[in-house]
Amino acid sequence: MQEKVVGPPKSEASSTMIQLEGPRISSLLGLKNVWLSEFSIWPAEVA
């Protein structure tokens, strides 16, 4: 019944962190995710 408490999905955890950080951080993370998906060839340091 309390599976979420035992081990919440990574997506939910990240979403919670985004809400805690704020909309500005959320938009930055969203843009970063888009760049990572669009330019997945680039090294992690660039992103």
N, C-alpha and C positions, 0 to 999 in steps of 0.2 A: 504494500500500500504506500509505503514511504520510500519508493525507489529514488525519487528525486533527492531526498535527504541523504541517502546512502552514496549516490554517485550521479550528480546532475550532468547532463550532456555538456560537452565543451562549448557548444554554441550558446546555451543558456548562461553559462558562467561568464563568457565573454560579453554577452548582452548585459548582464548585471553590472560588470565592471564598466562598460561603456556608460550606462545610466549613472553610475556613481561618479565617473570622471566628468561627465558633462557633455552637452551637445557639440561643443567645439571639438573635443577629443573624439567624439563619435564620428563626426564628419571627417576628421583627419584619418581615423582608422579606416573608414569606408573608402576614402580616396586611396589610401595605402593598399587596401585589399584589391581595389580595381587595378592599380598599377602592378601589383604582384601577379594578378591573373593575366593582365594584358602583356606585361613584359616579364614573364616567368623566366626568360632566358637570362635576364640581368642577375648579377650576384646579389646575395642577400644584403651586403654592405651598402649597395646603392639604394636599396629600398629602405 
